[in-house]
Amino acid sequence: MEKNSRIYVAGHNGLVGSAIVRSLHRKGYKNIIGKAHKELDLTNQAAVEDFFREETIEYVFLAAAKVGGIGANNAYPADFIMDNLLIECNVIKSAFNHKVKKLLFLGSSCIYPKMCPQPIKEEYLLTGPLEPTNEAYALAKISGLKMCSYYKEQYGMNFISAMPTNLYGPNDKFDSKDSHVIPAIISKMEAAKQLNKPIVQLWGTGTPLREFLYVDDMAEACVYLMENYDGVEHINIGTGREISIQNLAELIKRIVGYKGEILFDPSMPDGTPRKLLDISKIKKLGWRPKISLEEGLKITYDSYINNQK
């Protein structure tokens, strides 16, 4: 990419897209294009095609998606698979039609089988059943990365895919009904602290192990891949480190300053028991994460408090 290349970040207002925009700005890229949902509905094929025709896009970061935690994925599977497939199909097809120079598709680590060997290598994709609670979202993401590889195979398009682990950071969704685990715990504990509640109840048993990547580290990795990787295979992005949900909750409790008790509700789903990515391939390419979990959580909590104010 040249510093004045026309770069479209799909989903530029979201957690992932906004971090990619920040990373591009830090690296001196000046011609970044973004459209809010009210300006461009990515599920509308004709609108997407018109947008690509008018804007003469050269590079695409496809970070737009319908996302949510276990509860949302479990409650609205038809919406999750339909909306995400429409977004992927429309953007990738228009990128092909208008011969963009390169596209990076953002997937999710939930694409891997539920009982995958650990740490998870890229080649473990499609080797077993998916986690049922987010199967619809995972199927859509698998379709997107396969679409990119098929366009590369059949037409020679430079479409690549990256698979980040669980992400967190500023600009996340903190609505406890619709959010991922970190923003859900932060918002619950801050509310309990303000109301002097003696107990915070969290879903599941607290035993699942998860890997968490600060979103700006993910964005740096995406820009790095756009600049340095042209392979067919998707690339994992993570930290190589994991933590139990219980220990995560205790860490957030300390950062928030909540003094009450944490109770887990085992009647609620845990999701995949363990999910740690093998990041040896991206490390060989020359990228490593920089921000520790505790540092990233402090930044995320401070951002949440500032937004609340």
N, C-alpha and C positions, 0 to 999 in steps of 0.2 A: 504494500500500500504506500502511496505517496502521501505527503502531509496534506495535500489539497485534494486528495481523492474524495469522491462523493460516497460517503459511508452511511448506510441506512441501518439504524439499530431498532429492530422491531421489538416493541415492549419497552421503550426507553424510560417510561415513568415507573416501571416496576422495580422490585428488589434487584433483579439480575441486570436488567437493561440499564438502569440508572448507574449502576456500578461500572458497566462497560463504557458508558459515556464519560464518566469521571476518569477512567483509565486512559481512554483515547485523548481526552483533553490534556492529561498530564504528559502524554507522549508527544504532544504537539500537533495532533490531527485537528484540522480546523473546519472541515466541511461535513459536519455530522448532521444527519437528517433524522427527525423523529416525528411521529404523528400520534396524537392522543386518540383513544378509542372513539371519541365523539367526532373526530376529524376523519378517521379511517377505520372502518370495521373490517378486520382481517378475515372474518368468516364470510365476507361478501366477495366472491370471485371477481366480479366485474369492477368493483371499486379498487381492489388490489391491482388488477391489470391496468386500469387507468393511471393509478399512482406510479407504477413502474415506467409506464410509457412517458409520463410527464416529467419525471424527476431524473431520468437517465442515471440510475443507480449503478455504481461500480462494485461495491462490496456490501455484503449483508451479514449482520449478526442477528440470527433468528432466536431472540430471547423471549418473544411473546408467547404466553401460554395461559390456560386456565389452570390455576394451581390451588391447593389447599391441603390441610392435614388429613389424618385418618378419618375423622368424622365427616368432613366434606366429601372426600373420595368415596366413602362407603355409602353416603346418602344420595349422591347424584352421579352415579356411574355413567348414565346415558349422556348427560351434559358434558362430563369430562372427556369421554372418548369422542363425541361428535365435535365439540368446539375445537379441541386440539387437532383433530384430523383436518378440519376445515382450514385452520390457520396454517398448518404445515403444507398442505396441498396447494393452497392459493399462493403463498409466498414462494415456495420452491418452484412451482410451475412458472410463475411470472419471472422469477430470477433466470430460469432457463430460457423463456421466451425472449427476454431482453438481454441475454448473453452477459450477465454480470461476470466479473472477473473471478470472484471467489465468494463463497457463502459458508458461514459457520453455523451449524445447527446445535442448539443446546438441548441435551436430553436430561436424564435423571438416573440416579443409581438404582431406583426402584425397577428399572428394566431387567435387572438380573433375577434369577430364580430365588425363591424364598429361602430354600435350604442350600444355598450356594457354598462351595468350599471357600474358606477365608485365608488370606485376603483375596478379594474378587478380581480376577484377571479379565481383560477385555474378551478373551475367547470363551468365557463361561456363558456368554449371552445365548439364550434359547436352548439351554441344556437341562431345564427342569421347569416345574410349575411356578407361576408367579405368586406373590403375596395377594390373597383374595381381596383385601380391603382397598388396595389401590391398583387392581388389575386393569381397569379401564384406562386410567392415566398411563400406566406402563405400556399397554398395547399401542396407544397412540404414539408414544415416544419411540418405541421400537420401530413403528412404521416410518416415522420421520427420519431416523438415522439410516434405515434401509433404503428409503427413497433417495437419500443423498448418495449412498454408495452405488445404487443402480444408475443414477444419472451420470456419475463419474465413469462407471463401467461401460454404459451404452453410448453416451454422447461425449465423454471426455471432459465433462464440466468439473471445475475445481470446487466441489462441494464436500466439506469435511464436517465431522461431528465430534463434540466433546461431551463427556458424561461426568458432571460434577457430583460430588457427594452432597449430603445435607447442608444447605446454605442458611446463613443467618446474617443479620446486619441491619443498619438503618434503612428505612423505607420498606420494611417488611409489614405484613398484615398482623396487627395485634388484636384483632377481634377473636376472642377465645373460641367462638363457635366455628371459625373458618381458618384458623391459623395453624402453622407448624409448631413443633414442640417448644422451641426456645421462646418465640414471642408469646405463646400461650402461657408458659410458666412465668415469664416476666410480668405480663399484665395481671395475672391472677395474684401473684405475690405482692405487687405494688398496691393493688386494690385492697388486699387483706391487711397490708401494713397501714394504709390510710384509715381503714375502718376498725383497726385493732382486733381483727378476727384471730382467734386462737389456733385455727386449723386451716390449711390449704389442702384440698383434695385433688389429686392428679390421676389421670387415666392409667390403667394397667398395673403391672406388678413392680415396675421400676427396674427390672432386671435386664431388659434388652440393652445391647451395646450399640452405640452409634458413633459415627465419625462426623465432625462438624467443621465446615470450612467458612471462614469469614468471606463475605461476598466480594470485597475488594481484591482479595487474593485470587478468587475465582476469575474476576474480570481481567486481572493482569495475565493469568494463564490463557484466557481466551484470545487476548490481543497477541500474546506470544505465539500461540498456535497459528493465528491468522498470518503472522509474519514469517513463521518458520516451519510449518507442517503442511504437507500436501498428500498425505497417505490416504488409502482407502479405509483402513480400520479406524473406528472411533477410539478416542483417547480418554482415559480416566483422569479426573482432576480431584485431588483430595489432599489430606494431610498425612495419611498413614498411621494416624493415632485414633483411639476410640475411648469412649467413656460410657459408663452405665447411665441410664436415665435418672436413677436415684442419686448418683454422685453429681450429675449435671444439675439436678434440682437443688442439692445442697450448695453447690457453687453459686448458683443464681441467688439463692436465699441470702448468702453472705454479701453478694454484690448489692442486692436490693436493700439489705438491712432489715429484713423481716425476722421477727423474733419468735414466731409461732411454730407450730408443728406441721410436718408434711405427712399426709396419709395417702397411700395409693389404693385405688379401687380395682381389685383384680377381676371384677365382673366386666370391665371395659377392655377393649382389645389392646394388645401390645404391639401388633404389627410384626414385622420380621424380627426374629430373635437376635440376629447379629448382622451388621452390614459394614464391612471395612473394605475399601478399595485398594487394590494393588496399583501404586502410582509409579512403578519402576520405569515405565515407558516415557512418561512426561519428564521424569527426572533425568533420564538419559538424553532427552532433547535439550536439557539445560534449565528447566524451571523448578523452583521449590517455593512452598508457602513461606510467608514471613511473619504473620500475625498469630500469636498464641490464642488459645480458646479463652483464657481469662481476660486478656487484653481486648479481644473482640467483643466479649460479653459486656465489658465495662463501657465500650464505645456505643454498643447497641442500646444499653440501658439508659445512658445519658441522652442519646438521641430520642428515645421514647419519652423521657421526662420532659425534654425541651418541647417536643411536639404536643404533649399534653398541656403544657403551660400556654 
